[in-house]
Amino acid sequence: MVWVDAVLGLLAIALSAEVWRRSTADTRAIEGLADSLRRSGALLIELRRRIEQQRQLAEAQQLTETAVDVGTQAVRQVHFGIAAIPFGLLEALPATRDTTRVVRQAHDVIANAVYGTIRGVNRLSGQATRSALGLRTERDPGVSGRDDHD
């Protein structure tokens, strides 16, 4: 029976070795999984940070584009209001009326072209910025798309 005890002992040792090998492999797999989860967590934190930065940049871009648009409209209105004063006075005089009307028309065409160009460049730079940020490229509703011509 010593022989059976020896075989059983060898089987027990072999079985113990296999259990140890598998537990070591399982431990390595678990450690590998834990490392993978830590890396995934770090990537998720970085992704959240980048999304928040992109959101902040998008808000800043929209605010800037809107401010330039509103500012341009305000300056244009003040400009035309101030220019109307001397033009109105000169158009009231028969001697300068015809010439003043021609000059006023030229003034209005040139001024409208300048303000239109500023607004157009503002829109294009906004579209380019949104595109660079990976956002939609059409104009956002916060920026007026109408052209104000008196």
Backbone hydrogen bonds, N-H to C=O, Kabsch-Sander energy under -0.5 kcal/mol:
donor,donor_aa,acceptor,acceptor_aa,energy
5,D,1,M,-2.4
6,A,2,V,-2.7
7,V,3,W,-2.2
8,L,4,V,-3.1
9,G,5,D,-2.4
10,L,6,A,-2.6
11,L,7,V,-2.8
12,A,8,L,-2.6
13,I,9,G,-2.5
14,A,10,L,-2.8
15,L,11,L,-2.9
16,S,12,A,-2.6
17,A,13,I,-2.6
18,E,14,A,-2.3
19,V,15,L,-2.6
20,W,16,S,-2.7
21,R,17,A,-2.7
22,R,18,E,-2.7
23,S,19,V,-2.7
24,T,20,W,-2.5
25,A,21,R,-2.4
26,D,22,R,-3.2
27,T,23,S,-2.8
28,R,24,T,-2.6
29,A,25,A,-2.6
30,I,26,D,-3.0
31,E,27,T,-2.9
32,G,28,R,-2.8
33,L,29,A,-2.6
34,A,30,I,-2.8
35,D,31,E,-2.5
36,S,32,G,-2.3
37,L,33,L,-2.6
38,R,34,A,-2.4
39,R,35,D,-2.6
40,S,36,S,-2.6
41,G,37,L,-2.6
42,A,38,R,-2.4
43,L,39,R,-2.5
44,L,40,S,-2.4
45,I,41,G,-2.4
46,E,42,A,-2.3
47,L,43,L,-2.7
48,R,44,L,-2.6
49,R,45,I,-2.2
50,R,46,E,-2.5
51,I,47,L,-2.5
52,E,48,R,-2.4
53,Q,49,R,-2.3
54,Q,50,R,-2.6
55,R,51,I,-2.4
56,Q,52,E,-2.4
57,L,53,Q,-2.7
58,A,54,Q,-2.6
59,E,55,R,-2.3
60,A,56,Q,-2.4
61,Q,57,L,-2.8
62,Q,58,A,-2.5
63,L,59,E,-2.6
64,T,60,A,-2.6
65,E,61,Q,-2.8
66,T,62,Q,-2.6
67,A,63,L,-2.7
68,V,64,T,-2.6
69,D,65,E,-2.2
70,V,66,T,-3.1
71,G,67,A,-2.7
72,T,68,V,-2.5
73,Q,69,D,-2.2
74,A,70,V,-2.4
75,V,71,G,-2.6
76,R,72,T,-2.4
77,Q,73,Q,-2.4
78,V,74,A,-2.5
79,H,75,V,-3.0
80,F,76,R,-2.8
81,G,77,Q,-2.2
82,I,78,V,-2.8
83,A,79,H,-2.8
84,A,80,F,-1.7
85,I,81,G,-0.6
85,I,82,I,-0.9
87,F,83,A,-1.7
88,G,84,A,-2.6
89,L,85,I,-2.2
90,L,86,P,-2.8
91,E,87,F,-2.3
92,A,88,G,-1.1
93,L,89,L,-0.6
93,L,90,L,-0.6
96,T,93,L,-0.9
97,R,93,L,-1.3
100,T,96,T,-2.6
101,R,97,R,-2.2
102,V,98,D,-1.7
103,V,99,T,-2.5
104,R,100,T,-3.0
105,Q,101,R,-2.3
106,A,102,V,-2.3
107,H,103,V,-2.9
108,D,104,R,-2.9
109,V,105,Q,-2.4
110,I,106,A,-2.6
111,A,107,H,-3.1
112,N,108,D,-2.6
113,A,109,V,-1.9
114,V,110,I,-2.3
115,Y,111,A,-2.7
116,G,112,N,-2.4
117,T,113,A,-2.2
118,I,114,V,-2.3
119,R,115,Y,-2.3
120,G,116,G,-2.4
121,V,117,T,-2.8
122,N,118,I,-2.3
123,R,119,R,-2.3
124,L,120,G,-2.7
125,S,121,V,-2.8
126,G,122,N,-2.1
127,Q,123,R,-2.6
128,A,124,L,-2.6
129,T,125,S,-2.3
130,R,126,G,-2.7
131,S,127,Q,-2.6
132,A,128,A,-2.4
133,L,129,T,-1.9
134,G,131,S,-1.1
135,L,130,R,-3.4
143,V,140,D,-1.7
144,S,142,G,-0.5
148,D,146,R,-0.6
149,H,147,D,-0.9
